Amino acid sequence: MALLISPDTHEPLREVEENGAKYLTAGSGQQYRYLNGFADLTFPKVLTDKEKTTLDFYENRADVYDQFLYQTFKTHGEDEVQVRNTFIDKLNLKTDSKVLEIACGTGRDSELIANRLGKNAQLVLQDISPSMLKKCSQKLEQYNIDKQFCISNAAYLPFPDNYFDATYSFGGLGEFPDIKRSLAEMVRVTKVGGKIVVGDESMPPWLRDTYFCKVLATTNPQFLAEIPFKEIPVEARKVTVQWVIGGIFYLLDFEVGNGEPVGDFDYEIEGVRGGTLRTRLEGQLEGVTKEAKEMAIKAASKKGLSMHAWLDEVVRQAAKKDLL
Ligand SMILES: C[S@@+](CC[C@H](N)C(=O)[O-])C[C@H]1O[C@@H](n2cnc3c(N)ncnc32)[C@H](O)[C@@H]1O
């Protein structure tokens, strides 16, 4: 239970029993019920029309999802298990890893992940559709590992910061209500140094005008979705992108870093301009006349100084005098 927190306020949750019915509650008073035996931590509680449509689709699809999915791989002559295993390889799992799978669906990847985990690991499975999650839990019954299931929205995860060693999500991203927020949530719950692997449909740009694309996008317009490059959080490091399954799905993987990247911006740059990368940004003043600029270049050269060193000294002296 300690794993689950309020998806809204991030407060710890406590289980309460009232008139024989159990529910979870946070200090600030929100209540979350159980559905199909899983905690339903969906937030916001009232879904948008688009989210409702997605949810209804998967609620009605859960019974036949596994029956038809093989066709996605058959179209491109690919072996589903082999291909999915190459995605999971990128998570760098150890036998004791804490792993989160988002939008796990009926558990086609979850089983392959469970296969790699030992008794000290933890596998947490998340989806917005109770019926898809139920199928996943049935599939994982035979795996004797610590596994936990919860209904929630990928954009508001009910898990603590820096908890998982690896976070994975395949096939759901294009349906998430807020991809930027969902990726930021994945980063929040994954440890610094941990891995995130996500993928979904996206026809590469160079194939968009082909017959191949027309055929596939007619049945599934989701192939026209763009890879969410701009939505990748600033914490992402060593980002790689690859096109997979017939080259029409993207697979993004990255390591989680701390904040935005940092560089050495303070060494003296060789050459006539001089200064540092930082002074070039932070020390900018105002443009001068063309004539003054030409004189400054000549003066700096005569003194054997870089333009930065000469200017810095001149401005300092003039400012000191005027500040008296
Ligand atoms: C195409 S299925 C992919 C399932 C599975 N990952 C696979 O590869 O077979 C998409 C899944 O995303 C889930 N989903 C859609 N929107 C979601 C959201 N906002 N939060 C969590 N799951 C969501 C659906 O319920 C569905 O199970």
The ligand as an SDF file (V2000), in Angstrom:
LIG
                    3D

 27 29  0  0  0  0  0  0  0  0999 V2000
   -3.0110   -0.2270  -27.9390 C   0  0  0  0  0  0  0  0  0  0  0  0
   -3.1970   -0.6110  -26.2500 S   0  0  0  0  0  0  0  0  0  0  0  0
   -1.5330   -1.1260  -25.8730 C   0  0  0  0  0  0  0  0  0  0  0  0
   -1.5180   -2.1540  -24.7900 C   0  0  0  0  0  0  0  0  0  0  0  0
   -0.1780   -2.8300  -24.5590 C   0  0  0  0  0  0  0  0  0  0  0  0
    0.8160   -1.9050  -24.0430 N   0  0  0  0  0  0  0  0  0  0  0  0
    0.3170   -3.5300  -25.8090 C   0  0  0  0  0  0  0  0  0  0  0  0
    1.4090   -3.1790  -26.2870 O   0  0  0  0  0  0  0  0  0  0  0  0
   -0.3590   -4.4420  -26.2640 O   0  0  0  0  0  0  0  0  0  0  0  0
   -3.2990    0.9730  -25.4740 C   0  0  0  0  0  0  0  0  0  0  0  0
   -3.5610    0.9100  -23.9820 C   0  0  0  0  0  0  0  0  0  0  0  0
   -3.4380    2.2410  -23.4680 O   0  0  0  0  0  0  0  0  0  0  0  0
   -4.3820    2.3830  -22.4180 C   0  0  0  0  0  0  0  0  0  0  0  0
   -4.6150    3.8240  -22.1950 N   0  0  0  0  0  0  0  0  0  0  0  0
   -5.1940    4.7200  -23.0070 C   0  0  0  0  0  0  0  0  0  0  0  0
   -5.2150    5.9390  -22.4390 N   0  0  0  0  0  0  0  0  0  0  0  0
   -4.6140    5.8190  -21.2310 C   0  0  0  0  0  0  0  0  0  0  0  0
   -4.3230    6.7280  -20.1740 C   0  0  0  0  0  0  0  0  0  0  0  0
   -4.6590    8.0120  -20.2440 N   0  0  0  0  0  0  0  0  0  0  0  0
   -3.6880    6.2500  -19.1000 N   0  0  0  0  0  0  0  0  0  0  0  0
   -3.3370    4.9580  -18.9980 C   0  0  0  0  0  0  0  0  0  0  0  0
   -3.6020    4.0490  -19.9550 N   0  0  0  0  0  0  0  0  0  0  0  0
   -4.2270    4.4680  -21.0710 C   0  0  0  0  0  0  0  0  0  0  0  0
   -5.6140    1.6480  -22.9580 C   0  0  0  0  0  0  0  0  0  0  0  0
   -6.5470    1.3450  -21.9430 O   0  0  0  0  0  0  0  0  0  0  0  0
   -4.9480    0.4190  -23.5960 C   0  0  0  0  0  0  0  0  0  0  0  0
   -4.8580   -0.6470  -22.6880 O   0  0  0  0  0  0  0  0  0  0  0  0
  1  2  1  0
  2  3  1  0
  2 10  1  0
  3  4  1  0
  4  5  1  0
  5  6  1  0
  5  7  1  0
  7  8  2  0
  7  9  1  0
 10 11  1  0
 11 12  1  0
 11 26  1  0
 12 13  1  0
 13 14  1  0
 13 24  1  0
 14 15  1  0
 14 23  1  0
 15 16  2  0
 16 17  1  0
 17 18  1  0
 17 23  2  0
 18 19  1  0
 18 20  2  0
 20 21  1  0
 21 22  2  0
 22 23  1  0
 24 25  1  0
 24 26  1  0
 26 27  1  0
M  CHG  2   2   1   9  -1
M  END
$$$$
